């Protein structure tokens, strides 16, 4: 299931995008257009966080994007690639020594970690992107979003620069997306059309697709809706058409049905299991049925132990005239954060068993299908996914925006 070189054959989405790209670059080929900027993968950075200046290319400074970098008379520089660091040290080392875009503050030589200033809103410039999902990488201080209409992954830096990070055939679609920052991997669901769904692993270091997993190897006509790396090293996938959760084992390159329950598929219409996340202690996988708006807990130790979480408080759905159920979700500490199209919610468990929980619902920008956690803040991703399904003109702009719990 490791990815093989070569151009994939054209796929066919069940719902065709309103407009297709004029060309389909080779897998992993990084492209740019009038509204996208290719960014360098390495930059010379100062070790000590001090007064922030804008470094430009010079004889002593190599491969520096024109963005704020720290400078000190006593600091030294390095252009060593992150991949030379041990995997377990990548995130800590990068955040402690690399000052990327939006870095503020000044250390006194004691190695203080810089603060990353993120924008309130990132307006995505591609008007047919439909970014159904996304996540944030603390090493590159960037968001990465999928595209259900164009088969690409777009990178958005902390300062708002945008580039096509990975692109496949224009008729493909990328859906649920999650980052494993320690493994330097983006895991994303892919719809190739005609009922063919795959799980892709795209390297955060190179932008190349390194894993290509056919979910049909686990279950005939399997679909890939959303994805989450597990605490055990496995990668877990929800199927919105069938009552299954799949587990891919990267070490063995195998995929299989991990959990199944009739209640997972009770809604019909292909609107069943959607987002998923692991509890803070890793003991439970939490997932929700989009149509029935039921939240489930699945025991990681025994995936046959599936129960519905008893919810109180606000409704666990949005307020739109059509189905606006629970979509993308992330665990923020002990609290589950969930997107629900025109609302978002926090779900707080009564205890660590997740047998019962309380829902608190807030207003979201209409069309919000995913949430991401970035530098201690919660962000929504506005994709107008319902507009895509209904084949209507997209309600622009697509956005990554800071969630507000004050309303």
TORLOMI-412824 format. One record per residue: residue number from 1; residue in one letter; x, y, z of N, C-alpha, C in turn. Coordinates in steps of 0.05 Angstrom, whole numbers. Layout:
N
NUM:A:X:Y:Z:X:Y:Z:X:Y:Z
...
This chain:
407
1:X:16:-24:0:0:0:0:17:25:0
2:X:43:22:2:60:45:-1:55:56:-29
3:X:56:83:-32:49:95:-57:70:89:-79
4:X:60:84:-103:77:78:-125:77:103:-143
5:X:99:108:-158:100:132:-175:82:129:-198
6:X:76:151:-211:60:151:-235:34:166:-231
7:X:22:174:-253:-3:190:-253:-27:172:-248
8:X:-44:177:-228:-67:161:-224:-87:165:-247
9:X:-103:144:-252:-123:147:-273:-145:166:-263
10:X:-158:180:-280:-179:199:-272:-201:186:-256
11:X:-209:198:-234:-231:188:-218:-256:204:-224
12:X:-278:197:-212:-303:210:-217:-318:213:-191
13:X:-321:237:-182:-336:242:-157:-366:237:-162
14:X:-379:229:-141:-408:225:-143:-422:251:-150
15:X:-412:273:-137:-422:300:-144:-400:315:-156
16:X:-402:322:-181:-380:335:-195:-376:363:-186
17:X:-351:373:-184:-346:400:-177:-358:419:-198
18:X:-363:444:-190:-375:463:-208:-356:470:-231
19:X:-330:469:-225:-311:475:-246:-286:459:-239
20:X:-274:446:-259:-250:430:-254:-225:445:-262
21:X:-203:437:-250:-178:450:-256:-171:444:-285
22:X:-155:463:-297:-149:460:-326:-128:438:-331
23:X:-114:430:-310:-94:410:-313:-92:394:-288
24:X:-79:370:-290:-76:353:-266:-46:347:-264
25:X:-31:361:-246:-3:357:-243:3:329:-233
26:X:28:321:-235:37:295:-225:33:294:-195
27:X:28:269:-185:25:266:-156:49:278:-141
28:X:42:295:-120:63:306:-104:76:330:-116
29:X:69:338:-141:82:361:-153:71:387:-142
30:X:88:404:-133:80:429:-119:76:451:-140
31:X:52:462:-141:46:482:-161:40:509:-149
32:X:39:529:-165:31:555:-156:14:568:-177
33:X:-3:587:-169:-19:602:-188:-20:631:-179
34:X:-37:646:-192:-37:675:-186:-44:680:-157
35:X:-59:662:-145:-67:667:-117:-52:649:-97
36:X:-31:637:-105:-16:619:-87:14:625:-90
37:X:28:620:-67:57:626:-67:72:602:-58
38:X:91:592:-73:108:570:-64:127:580:-43
39:X:129:565:-21:146:573:1:169:554:3
40:X:193:564:12:216:546:15:211:528:39
41:X:223:504:38:219:485:60:240:488:81
42:X:262:502:76:282:507:96:288:536:98
43:X:296:545:121:303:573:124:325:575:144
44:X:344:594:140:364:599:160:351:614:183
45:X:354:604:207:341:616:230:361:621:252
46:X:356:642:268:372:647:291:363:630:314
47:X:381:621:331:375:604:353:362:619:375
48:X:371:643:382:361:659:404:339:677:394
49:X:316:677:408:294:694:400:299:722:411
50:X:302:741:393:308:768:401:292:788:385
51:X:303:812:379:288:831:364:282:820:336
52:X:257:822:328:248:811:303:253:830:280
53:X:267:822:260:272:838:236:264:822:212
54:X:263:834:189:258:820:164:284:814:150
55:X:291:789:149:316:781:135:311:777:106
56:X:329:786:89:327:782:60:351:767:51
57:X:349:755:27:370:738:16:396:754:15
58:X:417:743:25:443:756:24:464:734:22
59:X:490:742:21:511:722:19:512:705:44
60:X:503:715:66:505:700:91:479:688:100
61:X:458:693:85:431:683:92:420:668:68
62:X:414:642:72:406:625:49:377:616:53
63:X:363:615:30:336:603:29:317:615:50
64:X:317:641:53:300:654:72:276:667:58
65:X:252:658:65:228:671:54:227:699:66
66:X:216:718:52:216:745:61:195:748:84
67:X:203:741:107:185:741:130:201:747:155
68:X:188:756:177:203:763:201:219:740:212
69:X:244:744:217:261:725:231:276:740:253
70:X:283:727:275:296:740:297:325:744:291
71:X:337:766:301:366:770:298:378:781:324
72:X:401:772:331:416:781:354:445:780:348
73:X:460:798:360:489:799:354:503:774:365
74:X:490:762:385:503:739:397:493:712:387
75:X:473:713:369:460:688:360:475:676:337
76:X:470:650:333:482:636:311:460:625:293
77:X:466:617:269:446:608:250:451:580:242
78:X:429:567:232:432:540:222:412:536:199
79:X:420:521:180:402:514:157:397:484:156
80:X:402:471:179:398:442:180:369:435:177
81:X:362:415:161:335:406:157:324:393:183
82:X:298:397:187:285:385:211:287:355:211
83:X:288:343:187:286:314:186:311:301:198
84:X:332:316:204:355:305:217:352:301:247
85:X:330:313:258:325:311:286:311:285:292
86:X:314:274:316:298:251:324:269:258:323
87:X:251:239:316:223:245:313:211:257:339
88:X:218:246:361:206:255:386:215:283:394
89:X:237:293:382:247:319:389:239:340:369
90:X:227:333:347:222:352:325:206:376:334
91:X:183:370:347:165:392:353:177:411:374
92:X:189:399:396:200:416:417:224:432:406
93:X:241:420:390:264:434:380:256:456:361
94:X:236:450:344:228:470:324:215:495:338
95:X:198:490:357:185:512:371:204:528:388
96:X:224:515:399:243:528:417:264:544:402
97:X:270:537:377:292:550:363:285:563:338
98:X:261:557:327:254:569:301:233:591:305
99:X:239:614:293:220:636:295:208:639:268
100:X:184:629:265:170:631:239:154:656:237
101:X:136:658:217:120:682:213:102:687:237
102:X:100:713:244:83:720:266:95:716:294
103:X:121:711:296:134:707:322:138:733:336
104:X:131:735:362:136:759:377:150:752:403
105:X:158:773:417:171:769:442:202:769:440
106:X:216:771:462:245:771:462:256:756:485
107:X:273:737:480:285:722:502:310:736:512
108:X:320:728:535:344:741:546:367:721:545
109:X:365:703:525:387:683:522:381:658:537
110:X:358:655:550:352:631:565:337:610:550
111:X:334:615:523:320:595:506:290:596:509
112:X:278:619:516:250:621:519:236:615:492
113:X:213:601:494:198:594:470:183:618:460
114:X:185:624:434:171:647:423:141:643:422
115:X:126:665:420:97:663:418:89:667:389
116:X:72:650:378:63:652:351:37:668:350
117:X:37:690:336:13:706:334:-3:697:309
118:X:-26:687:312:-43:678:290:-64:700:284
119:X:-73:701:260:-93:720:251:-120:711:261
120:X:-138:731:263:-166:725:270:-180:708:248
121:X:-175:715:223:-187:702:200:-167:699:178
122:X:-167:675:166:-152:670:141:-172:666:119
123:X:-172:684:99:-190:682:77:-176:666:55
124:X:-187:644:47:-175:626:27:-181:637:-1
125:X:-160:639:-17:-163:653:-43:-173:637:-66
126:X:-172:610:-64:-182:593:-85:-213:591:-83
127:X:-227:601:-102:-257:604:-99:-272:578:-103
128:X:-259:556:-111:-273:531:-114:-259:509:-97
129:X:-247:517:-75:-232:499:-58:-249:480:-42
130:X:-271:490:-31:-288:474:-13:-271:458:7
131:X:-258:472:26:-240:459:45:-255:444:67
132:X:-263:420:62:-280:405:80:-268:400:108
133:X:-242:399:109:-228:393:135:-201:406:135
134:X:-188:405:158:-161:416:160:-150:412:187
135:X:-124:419:190:-110:416:215:-87:436:216
136:X:-74:438:239:-52:457:243:-27:442:251
137:X:-4:450:239:22:437:246:38:457:261
138:X:45:452:287:61:471:303:90:474:294
139:X:100:455:279:128:457:270:130:478:247
140:X:113:476:227:114:496:205:96:520:211
141:X:83:520:234:64:541:241:45:548:218
142:X:33:526:207:16:529:184:-9:512:187
143:X:-31:521:175:-55:504:172:-53:489:145
144:X:-65:466:144:-66:450:120:-96:442:116
145:X:-107:448:93:-136:442:89:-139:425:64
146:X:-161:409:65:-167:391:42:-184:406:22
147:X:-191:393:0:-209:404:-20:-226:382:-32
148:X:-251:382:-25:-269:361:-35:-274:363:-65
149:X:-268:385:-77:-273:390:-105:-249:387:-123
150:X:-224:389:-112:-201:392:-129:-178:373:-122
151:X:-181:355:-103:-161:335:-98:-134:346:-89
152:X:-135:368:-74:-109:380:-66:-108:384:-36
153:X:-85:390:-26:-80:400:1:-68:427:-1
154:X:-79:447:13:-69:474:12:-57:481:39
155:X:-33:494:38:-20:503:62:-25:533:66
156:X:-31:541:90:-36:569:97:-18:576:121
157:X:1:593:117:20:600:138:8:618:159
158:X:22:622:181:12:639:202:7:667:193
159:X:21:677:173:17:704:163:-3:705:140
160:X:-13:682:131:-34:681:111:-25:674:83
161:X:2:669:79:11:661:53:-1:633:46
162:X:-7:629:21:-21:604:13:-7:591:-10
163:X:-5:564:-10:6:549:-31:-8:522:-34
164:X:-7:511:-58:-16:483:-62:6:465:-53
165:X:2:451:-31:23:435:-19:25:407:-32
166:X:2:396:-40:1:371:-53:-24:370:-71
167:X:-21:359:-95:-44:359:-114:-45:333:-130
168:X:-69:323:-134:-74:299:-150:-92:306:-173
169:X:-104:287:-186:-122:291:-208:-145:310:-199
170:X:-153:328:-217:-173:348:-210:-200:336:-204
171:X:-205:312:-213:-231:299:-209:-231:284:-182
172:X:-209:282:-168:-209:270:-142:-219:291:-121
173:X:-224:282:-97:-231:300:-76:-218:291:-50
174:X:-207:310:-35:-197:304:-8:-216:313:13
175:X:-220:297:34:-241:302:53:-229:306:81
176:X:-235:288:100:-224:290:126:-193:290:126
177:X:-181:308:142:-152:311:143:-143:315:172
178:X:-122:301:178:-110:304:205:-80:302:203
179:X:-66:317:220:-37:317:221:-26:301:244
180:X:-7:284:239:9:271:260:36:286:260
181:X:38:306:278:61:324:278:87:310:284
182:X:86:291:303:110:277:310:121:259:287
183:X:102:247:273:110:230:250:115:245:225
184:X:109:272:225:111:290:202:95:279:178
185:X:70:273:184:53:261:164:25:274:164
186:X:14:280:141:-14:288:138:-29:263:129
187:X:-50:256:144:-68:235:136:-93:247:126
188:X:-102:239:102:-125:251:90:-142:230:75
189:X:-168:232:77:-187:215:62:-189:225:34
190:X:-190:206:15:-191:214:-13:-214:199:-27
191:X:-230:214:-43:-252:203:-58:-243:203:-87
192:X:-239:179:-99:-230:177:-127:-253:175:-147
193:X:-277:174:-137:-301:170:-154:-308:141:-158
194:X:-333:137:-168:-344:110:-172:-342:92:-147
195:X:-345:104:-124:-345:89:-99:-317:81:-90
196:X:-296:91:-102:-269:83:-94:-258:104:-74
197:X:-251:95:-51:-241:113:-30:-214:103:-19
198:X:-196:121:-13:-170:114:-3:-162:132:20
199:X:-143:122:35:-130:138:56:-102:144:46
200:X:-94:170:46:-68:178:37:-51:188:60
201:X:-25:182:59:-6:194:77:13:212:62
202:X:12:238:67:28:258:53:49:269:72
203:X:75:268:63:97:277:80:96:308:84
204:X:98:316:110:100:344:116:127:356:108
205:X:146:339:104:173:348:97:176:352:67
206:X:164:336:51:169:337:22:144:344:6
207:X:120:341:17:95:344:3:88:321:-15
208:X:104:300:-15:98:276:-31:80:257:-17
209:X:64:243:-33:46:222:-21:63:197:-17
210:X:65:189:8:81:166:15:65:141:21
211:X:39:144:27:22:121:32:-4:124:16
212:X:-13:101:5:-38:101:-10:-52:75:-2
213:X:-73:77:14:-87:54:25:-115:51:13
214:X:-120:30:0:-146:24:-11:-164:12:11
215:X:-185:27:18:-202:17:40:-218:-7:32
216:X:-221:-12:6:-235:-36:-4:-220:-61:5
217:X:-195:-59:12:-181:-82:23:-192:-90:50
218:X:-205:-72:64:-218:-78:90:-247:-85:87
219:X:-261:-72:68:-290:-76:66:-299:-66:38
220:X:-314:-83:24:-324:-76:-3:-339:-49:-2
221:X:-333:-32:-21:-347:-6:-23:-343:12:1
222:X:-322:8:16:-316:25:39:-313:54:31
223:X:-322:73:48:-318:101:43:-299:112:65
224:X:-287:135:59:-269:148:77:-279:176:82
225:X:-290:180:106:-301:206:113:-281:223:129
226:X:-273:213:152:-255:229:169:-234:210:181
227:X:-213:221:192:-189:206:199:-177:217:225
228:X:-165:200:241:-151:209:265:-128:190:272
229:X:-104:199:275:-82:182:285:-88:174:314
230:X:-84:149:321:-90:139:347:-66:139:365
231:X:-70:138:392:-47:137:410:-30:112:408
232:X:-40:91:394:-26:67:391:-10:66:364
233:X:-9:88:350:5:89:324:-12:82:300
234:X:-36:71:305:-54:66:283:-68:91:273
235:X:-80:89:249:-95:111:237:-123:102:234
236:X:-143:116:245:-170:107:246:-188:124:227
237:X:-206:111:214:-222:123:192:-252:116:197
238:X:-269:136:193:-298:131:194:-309:127:166
239:X:-329:110:165:-343:104:140:-372:115:142
240:X:-379:134:125:-405:147:127:-427:131:114
241:X:-420:111:98:-440:95:84:-445:68:97
242:X:-426:59:113:-428:33:126:-422:36:156
243:X:-431:17:171:-429:19:200:-402:10:210
244:X:-381:22:199:-354:13:205:-335:36:212
245:X:-315:28:229:-291:45:233:-268:27:225
246:X:-249:37:209:-226:22:200:-201:31:215
247:X:-182:13:216:-156:19:228:-134:11:209
248:X:-117:31:202:-94:25:185:-70:24:203
249:X:-53:3:200:-29:0:215:-5:7:197
250:X:7:30:201:29:38:183:53:20:186
251:X:58:8:209:81:-10:212:78:-35:196
252:X:54:-45:193:49:-70:178:37:-65:150
253:X:30:-40:145:17:-32:119:-7:-49:114
254:X:-25:-51:134:-50:-66:132:-73:-49:142
255:X:-96:-55:131:-121:-41:140:-143:-62:144
256:X:-159:-57:165:-180:-76:172:-203:-62:186
257:X:-226:-75:186:-248:-64:202:-240:-66:231
258:X:-242:-44:246:-234:-44:274:-258:-45:292
259:X:-279:-31:285:-304:-31:301:-328:-29:283
260:X:-349:-43:290:-374:-42:274:-398:-44:293
261:X:-419:-30:287:-443:-31:304:-466:-21:287
262:X:-489:-34:289:-512:-25:273:-520:4:277
263:X:-516:14:301:-523:42:307:-506:62:291
264:X:-482:54:283:-465:72:268:-479:80:242
265:X:-494:61:230:-506:66:204:-536:71:205
266:X:-547:78:228:-576:80:231:-589:102:215
267:X:-574:122:207:-586:145:193:-592:140:164
268:X:-577:121:151:-581:117:122:-571:142:106
269:X:-577:142:81:-572:165:63:-542:171:61
270:X:-524:155:70:-496:161:69:-488:184:86
271:X:-503:190:107:-497:212:126:-494:201:154
272:X:-477:182:157:-474:168:183:-449:177:198
273:X:-431:159:203:-407:167:219:-392:189:205
274:X:-382:208:221:-368:231:210:-342:235:225
275:X:-341:257:241:-316:263:255:-309:243:277
276:X:-284:243:285:-275:225:307:-251:237:321
277:X:-249:230:346:-226:240:363:-223:221:386
278:X:-199:221:398:-193:204:421:-195:220:447
279:X:-206:207:467:-207:220:493:-179:227:503
280:X:-178:245:522:-152:255:532:-134:233:542
281:X:-145:212:554:-129:190:565:-125:168:544
282:X:-136:171:520:-132:151:499:-149:126:503
283:X:-167:125:523:-182:101:528:-206:98:510
284:X:-216:120:499:-241:120:484:-237:133:457
285:X:-249:122:436:-251:136:411:-280:147:410
286:X:-283:172:405:-308:186:403:-315:192:374
287:X:-339:186:366:-348:191:339:-378:197:339
288:X:-388:209:318:-416:217:318:-429:210:291
289:X:-455:203:293:-471:199:269:-483:226:261
290:X:-477:235:237:-484:261:228:-515:264:226
291:X:-529:243:218:-557:246:213:-573:242:239
292:X:-566:222:255:-581:218:280:-571:235:303
293:X:-549:249:299:-535:266:318:-528:252:345
294:X:-522:226:342:-514:210:365:-484:211:368
295:X:-474:215:393:-446:213:399:-440:186:411
296:X:-421:172:400:-414:145:410:-386:146:423
297:X:-383:128:443:-356:123:453:-350:93:447
298:X:-326:88:438:-316:61:431:-291:56:448
299:X:-292:34:462:-269:27:479:-245:20:461
300:X:-222:32:465:-198:26:450:-188:-2:458
301:X:-192:-9:483:-183:-36:492:-200:-58:481
302:X:-226:-52:477:-245:-72:467:-265:-58:449
303:X:-259:-57:423:-276:-42:404:-304:-54:400
304:X:-310:-77:412:-338:-86:412:-355:-72:432
305:X:-342:-57:450:-355:-41:471:-362:-14:459
306:X:-386:-12:448:-396:13:435:-421:21:449
307:X:-422:46:459:-446:57:472:-450:85:464
308:X:-476:94:465:-482:122:459:-477:138:485
309:X:-465:161:482:-460:179:504:-486:193:511
310:X:-493:193:537:-517:207:546:-511:237:547
311:X:-525:252:530:-519:281:528:-541:297:541
312:X:-533:319:554:-552:339:564:-542:366:556
313:X:-557:387:564:-549:414:556:-562:421:529
314:X:-547:434:511:-557:443:485:-560:420:466
315:X:-574:425:444:-577:405:423:-550:400:410
316:X:-546:374:403:-520:366:390:-523:367:360
317:X:-530:391:349:-533:395:321:-535:425:316
318:X:-534:432:290:-538:460:283:-567:467:281
319:X:-574:490:269:-601:499:268:-612:502:240
320:X:-597:494:219:-605:498:192:-630:483:184
321:X:-642:491:161:-667:477:152:-662:449:142
322:X:-637:443:134:-630:415:126:-612:404:147
323:X:-604:379:144:-588:366:165:-562:381:170
324:X:-559:389:195:-534:403:203:-524:389:228
325:X:-516:364:225:-507:348:247:-478:352:255
326:X:-468:337:274:-440:339:283:-422:330:261
327:X:-402:346:254:-383:341:233:-355:337:244
328:X:-336:353:236:-308:350:245:-306:355:275
329:X:-288:341:288:-284:345:317:-255:342:325
330:X:-248:355:347:-221:354:358:-224:353:389
331:X:-205:340:402:-204:339:431:-185:362:440
332:X:-196:380:456:-180:402:468:-178:397:498
333:X:-156:385:506:-154:377:534:-174:355:540
334:X:-192:360:559:-213:341:566:-239:346:551
335:X:-240:367:535:-265:376:522:-265:370:492
336:X:-287:359:482:-290:354:454:-301:379:440
337:X:-289:388:419:-298:411:404:-308:401:377
338:X:-333:409:370:-346:398:346:-358:420:328
339:X:-354:416:302:-366:434:282:-393:423:274
340:X:-413:441:271:-440:433:264:-453:452:244
341:X:-438:459:223:-447:475:200:-452:504:208
342:X:-474:510:222:-479:538:230:-476:541:260
343:X:-467:521:273:-460:522:302:-435:507:307
344:X:-423:511:330:-401:494:340:-407:489:369
345:X:-395:468:380:-402:461:407:-378:450:422
346:X:-379:453:448:-361:439:466:-377:417:480
347:X:-365:394:483:-378:371:497:-360:364:520
348:X:-369:368:544:-354:364:569:-363:339:583
349:X:-345:319:587:-354:294:599:-359:297:629
350:X:-377:281:639:-382:281:668:-358:269:683
351:X:-345:250:670:-320:238:682:-305:226:659
352:X:-283:213:665:-266:203:643:-276:177:630
353:X:-300:168:639:-312:145:625:-328:153:600
354:X:-334:178:597:-349:189:575:-377:175:572
355:X:-388:166:594:-415:154:594:-436:176:590
356:X:-430:200:601:-448:222:599:-432:248:595
357:X:-445:268:582:-430:293:577:-451:315:573
358:X:-441:340:575:-458:364:572:-449:379:547
359:X:-469:387:530:-464:401:505:-469:431:510
360:X:-450:448:501:-453:477:501:-450:486:472
361:X:-470:499:461:-470:506:433:-467:536:428
362:X:-452:543:407:-446:570:401:-450:575:371
363:X:-453:601:363:-456:608:336:-430:605:320
364:X:-433:593:296:-410:591:278:-417:605:252
365:X:-397:611:236:-402:622:209:-414:599:192
366:X:-436:605:179:-451:585:165:-433:570:144
367:X:-434:544:145:-417:528:127:-392:517:140
368:X:-391:518:167:-367:508:182:-369:478:185
369:X:-350:464:173:-350:434:174:-328:422:190
370:X:-309:438:200:-286:426:214:-276:446:235
371:X:-261:436:254:-248:453:274:-219:444:275
372:X:-202:463:283:-173:458:286:-163:472:311
373:X:-143:461:324:-131:473:347:-103:483:339
374:X:-98:509:346:-73:522:337:-64:541:358
375:X:-40:536:369:-27:553:389:-46:560:412
376:X:-60:539:422:-78:543:444:-104:556:438
377:X:-111:559:412:-135:572:404:-152:552:386
378:X:-178:557:385:-196:541:369:-204:555:344
379:X:-202:542:322:-208:553:296:-230:536:282
380:X:-247:550:267:-267:536:250:-258:538:221
381:X:-266:518:205:-260:518:177:-286:519:162
382:X:-290:541:148:-315:546:133:-312:536:104
383:X:-327:515:97:-323:502:71:-348:504:53
384:X:-371:511:64:-396:510:49:-400:483:37
385:X:-395:462:53:-397:434:42:-425:428:33
386:X:-446:439:46:-473:433:37:-478:446:10
387:X:-466:469:5:-469:482:-21:-456:465:-43
388:X:-434:452:-36:-421:434:-56:-439:410:-62
389:X:-450:398:-41:-467:374:-45:-492:382:-62
390:X:-503:406:-57:-527:414:-72:-520:427:-99
391:X:-495:428:-106:-485:438:-131:-494:467:-136
392:X:-494:483:-115:-501:511:-118:-476:528:-119
393:X:-478:553:-127:-455:571:-128:-444:574:-100
394:X:-417:571:-97:-406:572:-69:-411:598:-55
395:X:-417:596:-30:-421:620:-13:-393:628:-3
396:X:-380:646:-17:-353:655:-10:-353:677:11
397:X:-331:680:26:-306:666:22:-304:641:39
398:X:-287:623:30:-278:601:47:-259:612:68
399:X:-260:603:93:-244:615:114:-235:596:135
400:X:-213:603:147:-204:591:173:-206:614:193
401:X:-222:611:213:-227:634:231:-228:625:260
402:X:-221:644:278:-221:638:306:-249:636:317
403:X:-255:614:331:-282:610:342:-287:628:366
404:X:-311:638:368:-319:656:389:-340:643:406
405:X:-335:640:432:-355:628:449:-371:648:465
406:X:-370:673:455:-384:694:470:-413:699:460
407:X:-423:681:442:-450:685:432:-466:659:432
